């Protein structure tokens, strides 16, 4: 049986794949879709390796 973290990571990776496919079909938004995909893949990795880790959004600065 899969853990919640494993399922979440799979869903995030599936979303990353979706963004990449959309970007492949729409050159004007390809760069943004690749950026989205990279973000989702990064979070998928974090969910798998450190599922209970926390981070403070306030540390991101005024543009967050």
PDBQT receptor file of N, H, CA, C and O in Angstrom, charges set to zero:
ATOM      1  N   UNK A   1       0.845  -1.175   0.000  1.00  0.00    +0.000 N 
ATOM      2  CA  UNK A   1       0.000   0.000   0.000  1.00  0.00    +0.000 C 
ATOM      3  C   UNK A   1       0.895   1.243   0.000  1.00  0.00    +0.000 C 
ATOM      4  O   UNK A   1       1.893   1.300   0.718  1.00  0.00    +0.000 OA
ATOM      5  N   UNK A   2       0.532   2.218  -0.798  1.00  0.00    +0.000 N 
ATOM      6  H   UNK A   2      -0.279   2.172  -1.381  1.00  0.00    +0.000 HD
ATOM      7  CA  UNK A   2       1.310   3.455  -0.916  1.00  0.00    +0.000 C 
ATOM      8  C   UNK A   2       1.000   4.404   0.243  1.00  0.00    +0.000 C 
ATOM      9  O   UNK A   2      -0.120   4.448   0.751  1.00  0.00    +0.000 OA
ATOM     10  N   UNK A   3       2.014   5.154   0.644  1.00  0.00    +0.000 N 
ATOM     11  H   UNK A   3       2.924   5.118   0.231  1.00  0.00    +0.000 HD
ATOM     12  CA  UNK A   3       1.806   6.176   1.671  1.00  0.00    +0.000 C 
ATOM     13  C   UNK A   3       1.216   7.434   1.031  1.00  0.00    +0.000 C 
ATOM     14  O   UNK A   3       1.243   7.593  -0.190  1.00  0.00    +0.000 OA
ATOM     15  N   UNK A   4       0.697   8.302   1.851  1.00  0.00    +0.000 N 
ATOM     16  H   UNK A   4       0.675   8.173   2.842  1.00  0.00    +0.000 HD
ATOM     17  CA  UNK A   4       0.176   9.576   1.342  1.00  0.00    +0.000 C 
ATOM     18  C   UNK A   4       1.276  10.366   0.636  1.00  0.00    +0.000 C 
ATOM     19  O   UNK A   4       1.023  11.000  -0.388  1.00  0.00    +0.000 OA
ATOM     20  N   UNK A   5       2.481  10.331   1.171  1.00  0.00    +0.000 N 
ATOM     21  H   UNK A   5       2.687   9.816   2.003  1.00  0.00    +0.000 HD
ATOM     22  CA  UNK A   5       3.602  11.048   0.565  1.00  0.00    +0.000 C 
ATOM     23  C   UNK A   5       3.926  10.476  -0.815  1.00  0.00    +0.000 C 
ATOM     24  O   UNK A   5       4.205  11.229  -1.748  1.00  0.00    +0.000 OA
ATOM     25  N   UNK A   6       3.891   9.169  -0.947  1.00  0.00    +0.000 N 
ATOM     26  H   UNK A   6       3.664   8.557  -0.189  1.00  0.00    +0.000 HD
ATOM     27  CA  UNK A   6       4.157   8.550  -2.244  1.00  0.00    +0.000 C 
ATOM     28  C   UNK A   6       3.090   8.924  -3.271  1.00  0.00    +0.000 C 
ATOM     29  O   UNK A   6       3.400   9.198  -4.430  1.00  0.00    +0.000 OA
ATOM     30  N   UNK A   7       1.856   8.931  -2.839  1.00  0.00    +0.000 N 
ATOM     31  H   UNK A   7       1.605   8.709  -1.897  1.00  0.00    +0.000 HD
ATOM     32  CA  UNK A   7       0.762   9.317  -3.739  1.00  0.00    +0.000 C 
ATOM     33  C   UNK A   7       0.892  10.781  -4.128  1.00  0.00    +0.000 C 
ATOM     34  O   UNK A   7       0.719  11.133  -5.295  1.00  0.00    +0.000 OA
ATOM     35  N   UNK A   8       1.196  11.632  -3.161  1.00  0.00    +0.000 N 
ATOM     36  H   UNK A   8       1.337  11.346  -2.213  1.00  0.00    +0.000 HD
ATOM     37  CA  UNK A   8       1.361  13.065  -3.448  1.00  0.00    +0.000 C 
ATOM     38  C   UNK A   8       2.502  13.290  -4.432  1.00  0.00    +0.000 C 
ATOM     39  O   UNK A   8       2.371  14.088  -5.360  1.00  0.00    +0.000 OA
ATOM     40  N   UNK A   9       3.612  12.601  -4.238  1.00  0.00    +0.000 N 
ATOM     41  H   UNK A   9       3.719  11.953  -3.484  1.00  0.00    +0.000 HD
ATOM     42  CA  UNK A   9       4.755  12.749  -5.141  1.00  0.00    +0.000 C 
ATOM     43  C   UNK A   9       4.384  12.299  -6.552  1.00  0.00    +0.000 C 
ATOM     44  O   UNK A   9       4.772  12.939  -7.529  1.00  0.00    +0.000 OA
ATOM     45  N   UNK A  10       3.640  11.211  -6.661  1.00  0.00    +0.000 N 
ATOM     46  H   UNK A  10       3.325  10.691  -5.866  1.00  0.00    +0.000 HD
ATOM     47  CA  UNK A  10       3.210  10.733  -7.983  1.00  0.00    +0.000 C 
ATOM     48  C   UNK A  10       2.303  11.757  -8.656  1.00  0.00    +0.000 C 
ATOM     49  O   UNK A  10       2.456  12.040  -9.845  1.00  0.00    +0.000 OA
ATOM     50  N   UNK A  11       1.369  12.308  -7.908  1.00  0.00    +0.000 N 
ATOM     51  H   UNK A  11       1.245  12.079  -6.942  1.00  0.00    +0.000 HD
ATOM     52  CA  UNK A  11       0.468  13.322  -8.474  1.00  0.00    +0.000 C 
ATOM     53  C   UNK A  11       1.242  14.558  -8.924  1.00  0.00    +0.000 C 
ATOM     54  O   UNK A  11       0.956  15.124  -9.979  1.00  0.00    +0.000 OA
ATOM     55  N   UNK A  12       2.215  14.971  -8.130  1.00  0.00    +0.000 N 
ATOM     56  H   UNK A  12       2.448  14.511  -7.274  1.00  0.00    +0.000 HD
ATOM     57  CA  UNK A  12       3.032  16.119  -8.501  1.00  0.00    +0.000 C 
ATOM     58  C   UNK A  12       3.836  15.838  -9.764  1.00  0.00    +0.000 C 
ATOM     59  O   UNK A  12       3.946  16.703 -10.633  1.00  0.00    +0.000 OA
ATOM     60  N   UNK A  13       4.393  14.647  -9.873  1.00  0.00    +0.000 N 
ATOM     61  H   UNK A  13       4.303  13.944  -9.168  1.00  0.00    +0.000 HD
ATOM     62  CA  UNK A  13       5.154  14.295 -11.074  1.00  0.00    +0.000 C 
ATOM     63  C   UNK A  13       4.243  14.199 -12.304  1.00  0.00    +0.000 C 
ATOM     64  O   UNK A  13       4.636  14.581 -13.406  1.00  0.00    +0.000 OA
ATOM     65  N   UNK A  14       3.029  13.687 -12.105  1.00  0.00    +0.000 N 
ATOM     66  H   UNK A  14       2.709  13.377 -11.210  1.00  0.00    +0.000 HD
ATOM     67  CA  UNK A  14       2.064  13.641 -13.212  1.00  0.00    +0.000 C 
ATOM     68  C   UNK A  14       1.710  15.049 -13.671  1.00  0.00    +0.000 C 
ATOM     69  O   UNK A  14       1.588  15.305 -14.869  1.00  0.00    +0.000 OA
ATOM     70  N   UNK A  15       1.546  15.962 -12.717  1.00  0.00    +0.000 N 
ATOM     71  H   UNK A  15       1.646  15.754 -11.744  1.00  0.00    +0.000 HD
ATOM     72  CA  UNK A  15       1.264  17.358 -13.070  1.00  0.00    +0.000 C 
ATOM     73  C   UNK A  15       2.444  17.968 -13.820  1.00  0.00    +0.000 C 
ATOM     74  O   UNK A  15       2.250  18.716 -14.778  1.00  0.00    +0.000 OA
ATOM     75  N   UNK A  16       3.660  17.654 -13.395  1.00  0.00    +0.000 N 
ATOM     76  H   UNK A  16       3.818  17.046 -12.617  1.00  0.00    +0.000 HD
ATOM     77  CA  UNK A  16       4.846  18.154 -14.095  1.00  0.00    +0.000 C 
ATOM     78  C   UNK A  16       4.859  17.657 -15.531  1.00  0.00    +0.000 C 
ATOM     79  O   UNK A  16       5.177  18.410 -16.452  1.00  0.00    +0.000 OA
ATOM     80  N   UNK A  17       4.521  16.414 -15.718  1.00  0.00    +0.000 N 
ATOM     81  H   UNK A  17       4.263  15.802 -14.970  1.00  0.00    +0.000 HD
ATOM     82  CA  UNK A  17       4.458  15.845 -17.062  1.00  0.00    +0.000 C 
ATOM     83  C   UNK A  17       3.402  16.573 -17.903  1.00  0.00    +0.000 C 
ATOM     84  O   UNK A  17       3.631  16.864 -19.077  1.00  0.00    +0.000 OA
ATOM     85  N   UNK A  18       2.265  16.859 -17.305  1.00  0.00    +0.000 N 
ATOM     86  H   UNK A  18       2.079  16.622 -16.351  1.00  0.00    +0.000 HD
ATOM     87  CA  UNK A  18       1.214  17.605 -17.998  1.00  0.00    +0.000 C 
ATOM     88  C   UNK A  18       1.733  18.970 -18.451  1.00  0.00    +0.000 C 
ATOM     89  O   UNK A  18       1.533  19.363 -19.600  1.00  0.00    +0.000 OA
ATOM     90  N   UNK A  19       2.399  19.688 -17.549  1.00  0.00    +0.000 N 
ATOM     91  H   UNK A  19       2.562  19.369 -16.615  1.00  0.00    +0.000 HD
ATOM     92  CA  UNK A  19       2.936  21.003 -17.910  1.00  0.00    +0.000 C 
ATOM     93  C   UNK A  19       3.929  20.896 -19.063  1.00  0.00    +0.000 C 
ATOM     94  O   UNK A  19       3.929  21.725 -19.973  1.00  0.00    +0.000 OA
ATOM     95  N   UNK A  20       4.767  19.876 -19.019  1.00  0.00    +0.000 N 
ATOM     96  H   UNK A  20       4.767  19.201 -18.280  1.00  0.00    +0.000 HD
ATOM     97  CA  UNK A  20       5.741  19.706 -20.100  1.00  0.00    +0.000 C 
ATOM     98  C   UNK A  20       5.042  19.442 -21.438  1.00  0.00    +0.000 C 
ATOM     99  O   UNK A  20       5.452  19.982 -22.465  1.00  0.00    +0.000 OA
ATOM    100  N   UNK A  21       3.998  18.619 -21.431  1.00  0.00    +0.000 N 
ATOM    101  H   UNK A  21       3.665  18.180 -20.596  1.00  0.00    +0.000 HD
ATOM    102  CA  UNK A  21       3.255  18.332 -22.664  1.00  0.00    +0.000 C 
ATOM    103  C   UNK A  21       2.567  19.585 -23.196  1.00  0.00    +0.000 C 
ATOM    104  O   UNK A  21       2.565  19.831 -24.402  1.00  0.00    +0.000 OA
ATOM    105  N   UNK A  22       1.993  20.363 -22.313  1.00  0.00    +0.000 N 
ATOM    106  H   UNK A  22       1.995  20.163 -21.333  1.00  0.00    +0.000 HD
ATOM    107  CA  UNK A  22       1.355  21.614 -22.736  1.00  0.00    +0.000 C 
ATOM    108  C   UNK A  22       2.393  22.537 -23.368  1.00  0.00    +0.000 C 
ATOM    109  O   UNK A  22       2.134  23.144 -24.407  1.00  0.00    +0.000 OA
ATOM    110  N   UNK A  23       3.561  22.643 -22.749  1.00  0.00    +0.000 N 
ATOM    111  H   UNK A  23       3.771  22.149 -21.905  1.00  0.00    +0.000 HD
ATOM    112  CA  UNK A  23       4.626  23.474 -23.282  1.00  0.00    +0.000 C 
ATOM    113  C   UNK A  23       5.128  22.998 -24.637  1.00  0.00    +0.000 C 
ATOM    114  O   UNK A  23       5.455  23.807 -25.505  1.00  0.00    +0.000 OA
ATOM    115  N   UNK A  24       5.187  21.677 -24.814  1.00  0.00    +0.000 N 
ATOM    116  H   UNK A  24       4.921  21.020 -24.108  1.00  0.00    +0.000 HD
ATOM    117  CA  UNK A  24       5.624  21.129 -26.102  1.00  0.00    +0.000 C 
ATOM    118  C   UNK A  24       4.663  21.504 -27.226  1.00  0.00    +0.000 C 
ATOM    119  O   UNK A  24       5.069  21.648 -28.379  1.00  0.00    +0.000 OA
ATOM    120  N   UNK A  25       3.408  21.657 -26.887  1.00  0.00    +0.000 N 
ATOM    121  H   UNK A  25       3.078  21.540 -25.951  1.00  0.00    +0.000 HD
ATOM    122  CA  UNK A  25       2.384  21.948 -27.892  1.00  0.00    +0.000 C 
ATOM    123  C   UNK A  25       2.132  23.444 -28.061  1.00  0.00    +0.000 C 
ATOM    124  O   UNK A  25       1.427  23.848 -28.986  1.00  0.00    +0.000 OA
ATOM    125  N   UNK A  26       2.694  24.268 -27.186  1.00  0.00    +0.000 N 
ATOM    126  H   UNK A  26       3.267  23.940 -26.435  1.00  0.00    +0.000 HD
ATOM    127  CA  UNK A  26       2.447  25.709 -27.201  1.00  0.00    +0.000 C 
ATOM    128  C   UNK A  26       3.754  26.450 -26.962  1.00  0.00    +0.000 C 
ATOM    129  O   UNK A  26       4.081  26.812 -25.831  1.00  0.00    +0.000 OA
ATOM    130  N   UNK A  27       4.489  26.669 -28.036  1.00  0.00    +0.000 N 
ATOM    131  H   UNK A  27       4.223  26.375 -28.954  1.00  0.00    +0.000 HD
ATOM    132  CA  UNK A  27       5.819  27.272 -27.912  1.00  0.00    +0.000 C 
ATOM    133  C   UNK A  27       5.826  28.615 -27.167  1.00  0.00    +0.000 C 
ATOM    134  O   UNK A  27       6.771  28.872 -26.421  1.00  0.00    +0.000 OA
ATOM    135  N   UNK A  28       4.817  29.480 -27.333  1.00  0.00    +0.000 N 
ATOM    136  H   UNK A  28       4.049  29.271 -27.939  1.00  0.00    +0.000 HD
ATOM    137  CA  UNK A  28       4.861  30.762 -26.614  1.00  0.00    +0.000 C 
ATOM    138  C   UNK A  28       4.868  30.628 -25.086  1.00  0.00    +0.000 C 
ATOM    139  O   UNK A  28       5.342  31.524 -24.387  1.00  0.00    +0.000 OA
ATOM    140  N   UNK A  29       4.347  29.516 -24.573  1.00  0.00    +0.000 N 
ATOM    141  H   UNK A  29       3.962  28.789 -25.141  1.00  0.00    +0.000 HD
ATOM    142  CA  UNK A  29       4.318  29.342 -23.114  1.00  0.00    +0.000 C 
ATOM    143  C   UNK A  29       5.234  28.218 -22.642  1.00  0.00    +0.000 C 
ATOM    144  O   UNK A  29       5.181  27.815 -21.480  1.00  0.00    +0.000 OA
ATOM    145  N   UNK A  30       6.064  27.718 -23.535  1.00  0.00    +0.000 N 
ATOM    146  H   UNK A  30       6.107  28.045 -24.479  1.00  0.00    +0.000 HD
ATOM    147  CA  UNK A  30       6.944  26.589 -23.203  1.00  0.00    +0.000 C 
ATOM    148  C   UNK A  30       7.818  26.878 -21.979  1.00  0.00    +0.000 C 
ATOM    149  O   UNK A  30       7.913  26.045 -21.078  1.00  0.00    +0.000 OA
ATOM    150  N   UNK A  31       8.447  28.037 -21.941  1.00  0.00    +0.000 N 
ATOM    151  H   UNK A  31       8.369  28.714 -22.673  1.00  0.00    +0.000 HD
ATOM    152  CA  UNK A  31       9.348  28.354 -20.827  1.00  0.00    +0.000 C 
ATOM    153  C   UNK A  31       8.606  28.356 -19.491  1.00  0.00    +0.000 C 
ATOM    154  O   UNK A  31       9.104  27.821 -18.500  1.00  0.00    +0.000 OA
ATOM    155  N   UNK A  32       7.420  28.955 -19.467  1.00  0.00    +0.000 N 
ATOM    156  H   UNK A  32       7.016  29.389 -20.272  1.00  0.00    +0.000 HD
ATOM    157  CA  UNK A  32       6.640  28.984 -18.221  1.00  0.00    +0.000 C 
ATOM    158  C   UNK A  32       6.201  27.579 -17.815  1.00  0.00    +0.000 C 
ATOM    159  O   UNK A  32       6.219  27.244 -16.630  1.00  0.00    +0.000 OA
ATOM    160  N   UNK A  33       5.814  26.767 -18.773  1.00  0.00    +0.000 N 
ATOM    161  H   UNK A  33       5.799  27.039 -19.735  1.00  0.00    +0.000 HD
ATOM    162  CA  UNK A  33       5.400  25.394 -18.464  1.00  0.00    +0.000 C 
ATOM    163  C   UNK A  33       6.573  24.574 -17.951  1.00  0.00    +0.000 C 
ATOM    164  O   UNK A  33       6.403  23.753 -17.049  1.00  0.00    +0.000 OA
ATOM    165  N   UNK A  34       7.755  24.782 -18.508  1.00  0.00    +0.000 N 
ATOM    166  H   UNK A  34       7.892  25.448 -19.241  1.00  0.00    +0.000 HD
ATOM    167  CA  UNK A  34       8.950  24.092 -18.006  1.00  0.00    +0.000 C 
ATOM    168  C   UNK A  34       9.265  24.523 -16.575  1.00  0.00    +0.000 C 
ATOM    169  O   UNK A  34       9.639  23.698 -15.741  1.00  0.00    +0.000 OA
ATOM    170  N   UNK A  35       9.113  25.813 -16.297  1.00  0.00    +0.000 N 
ATOM    171  H   UNK A  35       8.809  26.482 -16.975  1.00  0.00    +0.000 HD
ATOM    172  CA  UNK A  35       9.328  26.317 -14.938  1.00  0.00    +0.000 C 
ATOM    173  C   UNK A  35       8.342  25.674 -13.971  1.00  0.00    +0.000 C 
ATOM    174  O   UNK A  35       8.716  25.251 -12.877  1.00  0.00    +0.000 OA
ATOM    175  N   UNK A  36       7.084  25.605 -14.382  1.00  0.00    +0.000 N 
ATOM    176  H   UNK A  36       6.780  25.948 -15.270  1.00  0.00    +0.000 HD
ATOM    177  CA  UNK A  36       6.067  24.955 -13.541  1.00  0.00    +0.000 C 
ATOM    178  C   UNK A  36       6.431  23.495 -13.300  1.00  0.00    +0.000 C 
ATOM    179  O   UNK A  36       6.355  23.013 -12.170  1.00  0.00    +0.000 OA
ATOM    180  N   UNK A  37       6.823  22.796 -14.353  1.00  0.00    +0.000 N 
ATOM    181  H   UNK A  37       6.885  23.189 -15.271  1.00  0.00    +0.000 HD
ATOM    182  CA  UNK A  37       7.175  21.384 -14.231  1.00  0.00    +0.000 C 
ATOM    183  C   UNK A  37       8.341  21.197 -13.263  1.00  0.00    +0.000 C 
ATOM    184  O   UNK A  37       8.321  20.290 -12.432  1.00  0.00    +0.000 OA
ATOM    185  N   UNK A  38       9.343  22.046 -13.369  1.00  0.00    +0.000 N 
ATOM    186  H   UNK A  38       9.359  22.783 -14.044  1.00  0.00    +0.000 HD
ATOM    187  CA  UNK A  38      10.501  21.937 -12.471  1.00  0.00    +0.000 C 
ATOM    188  C   UNK A  38      10.088  22.159 -11.019  1.00  0.00    +0.000 C 
ATOM    189  O   UNK A  38      10.577  21.473 -10.121  1.00  0.00    +0.000 OA
ATOM    190  N   UNK A  39       9.198  23.106 -10.788  1.00  0.00    +0.000 N 
ATOM    191  H   UNK A  39       8.801  23.664 -11.517  1.00  0.00    +0.000 HD
ATOM    192  CA  UNK A  39       8.729  23.371  -9.426  1.00  0.00    +0.000 C 
ATOM    193  C   UNK A  39       7.997  22.149  -8.862  1.00  0.00    +0.000 C 
ATOM    194  O   UNK A  39       8.231  21.750  -7.721  1.00  0.00    +0.000 OA
ATOM    195  N   UNK A  40       7.125  21.568  -9.656  1.00  0.00    +0.000 N 
ATOM    196  H   UNK A  40       6.935  21.892 -10.583  1.00  0.00    +0.000 HD
ATOM    197  CA  UNK A  40       6.371  20.396  -9.200  1.00  0.00    +0.000 C 
ATOM    198  C   UNK A  40       7.300  19.215  -8.944  1.00  0.00    +0.000 C 
ATOM    199  O   UNK A  40       7.111  18.478  -7.977  1.00  0.00    +0.000 OA
ATOM    200  N   UNK A  41       8.298  19.030  -9.797  1.00  0.00    +0.000 N 
ATOM    201  H   UNK A  41       8.451  19.629 -10.583  1.00  0.00    +0.000 HD
ATOM    202  CA  UNK A  41       9.253  17.939  -9.596  1.00  0.00    +0.000 C 
ATOM    203  C   UNK A  41      10.095  18.160  -8.342  1.00  0.00    +0.000 C 
ATOM    204  O   UNK A  41      10.402  17.206  -7.627  1.00  0.00    +0.000 OA
ATOM    205  N   UNK A  42      10.468  19.397  -8.073  1.00  0.00    +0.000 N 
ATOM    206  H   UNK A  42      10.219  20.172  -8.653  1.00  0.00    +0.000 HD
ATOM    207  CA  UNK A  42      11.233  19.715  -6.866  1.00  0.00    +0.000 C 
ATOM    208  C   UNK A  42      10.424  19.379  -5.619  1.00  0.00    +0.000 C 
ATOM    209  O   UNK A  42      10.929  18.751  -4.690  1.00  0.00    +0.000 OA
ATOM    210  N   UNK A  43       9.175  19.800  -5.609  1.00  0.00    +0.000 N 
ATOM    211  H   UNK A  43       8.765  20.310  -6.364  1.00  0.00    +0.000 HD
ATOM    212  CA  UNK A  43       8.324  19.524  -4.443  1.00  0.00    +0.000 C 
ATOM    213  C   UNK A  43       8.055  18.024  -4.311  1.00  0.00    +0.000 C 
ATOM    214  O   UNK A  43       7.984  17.510  -3.195  1.00  0.00    +0.000 OA
ATOM    215  N   UNK A  44       7.907  17.326  -5.417  1.00  0.00    +0.000 N 
ATOM    216  H   UNK A  44       7.964  17.743  -6.324  1.00  0.00    +0.000 HD
ATOM    217  CA  UNK A  44       7.729  15.867  -5.358  1.00  0.00    +0.000 C 
ATOM    218  C   UNK A  44       8.920  15.219  -4.653  1.00  0.00    +0.000 C 
ATOM    219  O   UNK A  44       8.749  14.340  -3.808  1.00  0.00    +0.000 OA
ATOM    220  N   UNK A  45      10.115  15.657  -5.005  1.00  0.00    +0.000 N 
ATOM    221  H   UNK A  45      10.253  16.371  -5.692  1.00  0.00    +0.000 HD
ATOM    222  CA  UNK A  45      11.303  15.122  -4.347  1.00  0.00    +0.000 C 
ATOM    223  C   UNK A  45      11.331  15.417  -2.863  1.00  0.00    +0.000 C 
ATOM    224  O   UNK A  45      11.702  14.562  -2.058  1.00  0.00    +0.000 OA
ATOM    225  N   UNK A  46      10.936  16.635  -2.500  1.00  0.00    +0.000 N 
ATOM    226  H   UNK A  46      10.634  17.329  -3.154  1.00  0.00    +0.000 HD
ATOM    227  CA  UNK A  46      10.908  16.993  -1.078  1.00  0.00    +0.000 C 
ATOM    228  C   UNK A  46       9.867  16.183  -0.322  1.00  0.00    +0.000 C 
ATOM    229  O   UNK A  46      10.114  15.750   0.803  1.00  0.00    +0.000 OA
ATOM    230  N   UNK A  47       8.718  15.975  -0.923  1.00  0.00    +0.000 N 
ATOM    231  H   UNK A  47       8.517  16.326  -1.837  1.00  0.00    +0.000 HD
ATOM    232  CA  UNK A  47       7.661  15.183  -0.276  1.00  0.00    +0.000 C 
ATOM    233  C   UNK A  47       8.145  13.755  -0.036  1.00  0.00    +0.000 C 
ATOM    234  O   UNK A  47       7.818  13.148   0.984  1.00  0.00    +0.000 OA
ATOM    235  N   UNK A  48       8.916  13.227  -0.968  1.00  0.00    +0.000 N 
ATOM    236  H   UNK A  48       9.181  13.720  -1.797  1.00  0.00    +0.000 HD
ATOM    237  CA  UNK A  48       9.434  11.868  -0.811  1.00  0.00    +0.000 C 
ATOM    238  C   UNK A  48      10.545  11.785   0.228  1.00  0.00    +0.000 C 
ATOM    239  O   UNK A  48      10.569  10.859   1.038  1.00  0.00    +0.000 OA
ATOM    240  N   UNK A  49      11.459  12.742   0.209  1.00  0.00    +0.000 N 
ATOM    241  H   UNK A  49      11.440  13.494  -0.449  1.00  0.00    +0.000 HD
ATOM    242  CA  UNK A  49      12.637  12.641   1.074  1.00  0.00    +0.000 C 
ATOM    243  C   UNK A  49      12.440  13.244   2.454  1.00  0.00    +0.000 C 
ATOM    244  O   UNK A  49      13.053  12.787   3.419  1.00  0.00    +0.000 OA
ATOM    245  N   UNK A  50      11.594  14.264   2.565  1.00  0.00    +0.000 N 
ATOM    246  H   UNK A  50      11.097  14.635   1.781  1.00  0.00    +0.000 HD
ATOM    247  CA  UNK A  50      11.368  14.933   3.849  1.00  0.00    +0.000 C 
ATOM    248  C   UNK A  50       9.890  15.283   3.998  1.00  0.00    +0.000 C 
ATOM    249  O   UNK A  50       9.537  16.462   4.011  1.00  0.00    +0.000 OA
ATOM    250  N   UNK A  51       9.023  14.277   4.109  1.00  0.00    +0.000 N 
ATOM    251  H   UNK A  51       9.311  13.319   4.098  1.00  0.00    +0.000 HD
ATOM    252  CA  UNK A  51       7.578  14.529   4.081  1.00  0.00    +0.000 C 
ATOM    253  C   UNK A  51       7.045  15.395   5.221  1.00  0.00    +0.000 C 
ATOM    254  O   UNK A  51       5.968  15.978   5.093  1.00  0.00    +0.000 OA
ATOM    255  N   UNK A  52       7.768  15.488   6.316  1.00  0.00    +0.000 N 
ATOM    256  H   UNK A  52       8.642  15.014   6.420  1.00  0.00    +0.000 HD
ATOM    257  CA  UNK A  52       7.276  16.305   7.429  1.00  0.00    +0.000 C 
ATOM    258  C   UNK A  52       8.050  17.604   7.602  1.00  0.00    +0.000 C 
ATOM    259  O   UNK A  52       7.811  18.347   8.554  1.00  0.00    +0.000 OA
ATOM    260  N   UNK A  53       8.973  17.882   6.690  1.00  0.00    +0.000 N 
ATOM    261  H   UNK A  53       9.167  17.279   5.916  1.00  0.00    +0.000 HD
ATOM    262  CA  UNK A  53       9.768  19.119   6.787  1.00  0.00    +0.000 C 
ATOM    263  C   UNK A  53       8.857  20.332   6.598  1.00  0.00    +0.000 C 
ATOM    264  O   UNK A  53       7.806  20.252   5.963  1.00  0.00    +0.000 OA
ATOM    265  N   UNK A  54       9.289  21.444   7.162  1.00  0.00    +0.000 N 
ATOM    266  H   UNK A  54      10.143  21.509   7.678  1.00  0.00    +0.000 HD
ATOM    267  CA  UNK A  54       8.527  22.683   7.068  1.00  0.00    +0.000 C 
ATOM    268  C   UNK A  54       9.434  23.785   6.558  1.00  0.00    +0.000 C 
ATOM    269  O   UNK A  54      10.654  23.727   6.715  1.00  0.00    +0.000 OA
ATOM    270  N   UNK A  55       8.824  24.794   5.944  1.00  0.00    +0.000 N 
ATOM    271  H   UNK A  55       7.834  24.841   5.817  1.00  0.00    +0.000 HD
ATOM    272  CA  UNK A  55       9.592  25.979   5.568  1.00  0.00    +0.000 C 
ATOM    273  C   UNK A  55       8.704  27.198   5.766  1.00  0.00    +0.000 C 
ATOM    274  O   UNK A  55       7.479  27.121   5.679  1.00  0.00    +0.000 OA
ATOM    275  N   UNK A  56       9.346  28.311   6.031  1.00  0.00    +0.000 N 
ATOM    276  H   UNK A  56      10.341  28.374   6.102  1.00  0.00    +0.000 HD
ATOM    277  CA  UNK A  56       8.647  29.534   6.345  1.00  0.00    +0.000 C 
ATOM    278  C   UNK A  56       8.497  30.385   5.077  1.00  0.00    +0.000 C 
ATOM    279  O   UNK A  56       9.491  30.869   4.536  1.00  0.00    +0.000 OA
ATOM    280  N   UNK A  57       7.292  30.563   4.616  1.00  0.00    +0.000 N 
ATOM    281  H   UNK A  57       6.485  30.170   5.056  1.00  0.00    +0.000 HD
ATOM    282  CA  UNK A  57       7.046  31.367   3.425  1.00  0.00    +0.000 C 
ATOM    283  C   UNK A  57       7.462  32.821   3.627  1.00  0.00    +0.000 C 
ATOM    284  O   UNK A  57       7.800  33.501   2.658  1.00  0.00    +0.000 OA
ATOM    285  N   UNK A  58       7.444  33.311   4.861  1.00  0.00    +0.000 N 
ATOM    286  H   UNK A  58       7.169  32.759   5.648  1.00  0.00    +0.000 HD
ATOM    287  CA  UNK A  58       7.821  34.695   5.128  1.00  0.00    +0.000 C 
ATOM    288  C   UNK A  58       9.277  34.949   4.782  1.00  0.00    +0.000 C 
ATOM    289  O   UNK A  58       9.647  36.091   4.508  1.00  0.00    +0.000 OA
ATOM    290  N   UNK A  59      10.114  33.921   4.787  1.00  0.00    +0.000 N 
ATOM    291  H   UNK A  59       9.814  32.994   5.010  1.00  0.00    +0.000 HD
ATOM    292  CA  UNK A  59      11.530  34.077   4.464  1.00  0.00    +0.000 C 
ATOM    293  C   UNK A  59      11.761  34.337   2.978  1.00  0.00    +0.000 C 
ATOM    294  O   UNK A  59      12.870  34.696   2.584  1.00  0.00    +0.000 OA
ATOM    295  N   UNK A  60      10.748  34.165   2.161  1.00  0.00    +0.000 N 
ATOM    296  H   UNK A  60       9.847  33.874   2.481  1.00  0.00    +0.000 HD
ATOM    297  CA  UNK A  60      10.902  34.326   0.720  1.00  0.00    +0.000 C 
ATOM    298  C   UNK A  60      10.984  35.788   0.306  1.00  0.00    +0.000 C 
ATOM    299  O   UNK A  60      11.433  36.086  -0.801  1.00  0.00    +0.000 OA
ATOM    300  N   UNK A  61      10.571  36.680   1.145  1.00  0.00    +0.000 N 
ATOM    301  H   UNK A  61      10.206  36.438   2.043  1.00  0.00    +0.000 HD
ATOM    302  CA  UNK A  61      10.680  38.100   0.820  1.00  0.00    +0.000 C 
ATOM    303  C   UNK A  61       9.353  38.714   0.414  1.00  0.00    +0.000 C 
ATOM    304  O   UNK A  61       8.319  38.047   0.437  1.00  0.00    +0.000 OA
ATOM    305  N   UNK A  62       9.383  39.985   0.041  1.00  0.00    +0.000 N 
ATOM    306  H   UNK A  62      10.223  40.527   0.022  1.00  0.00    +0.000 HD
ATOM    307  CA  UNK A  62       8.147  40.722  -0.210  1.00  0.00    +0.000 C 
ATOM    308  C   UNK A  62       7.423  40.311  -1.493  1.00  0.00    +0.000 C 
ATOM    309  O   UNK A  62       6.238  40.609  -1.641  1.00  0.00    +0.000 OA
ATOM    310  N   UNK A  63       8.099  39.640  -2.420  1.00  0.00    +0.000 N 
ATOM    311  H   UNK A  63       9.062  39.399  -2.300  1.00  0.00    +0.000 HD
ATOM    312  CA  UNK A  63       7.458  39.242  -3.663  1.00  0.00    +0.000 C 
ATOM    313  C   UNK A  63       6.751  37.911  -3.570  1.00  0.00    +0.000 C 
ATOM    314  O   UNK A  63       6.143  37.474  -4.548  1.00  0.00    +0.000 OA
ATOM    315  N   UNK A  64       6.810  37.254  -2.436  1.00  0.00    +0.000 N 
ATOM    316  H   UNK A  64       7.304  37.609  -1.642  1.00  0.00    +0.000 HD
ATOM    317  CA  UNK A  64       6.235  35.919  -2.283  1.00  0.00    +0.000 C 
ATOM    318  C   UNK A  64       4.730  35.966  -2.318  1.00  0.00    +0.000 C 
ATOM    319  O   UNK A  64       4.077  34.929  -2.203  1.00  0.00    +0.000 OA
TER     320      UNK A  64
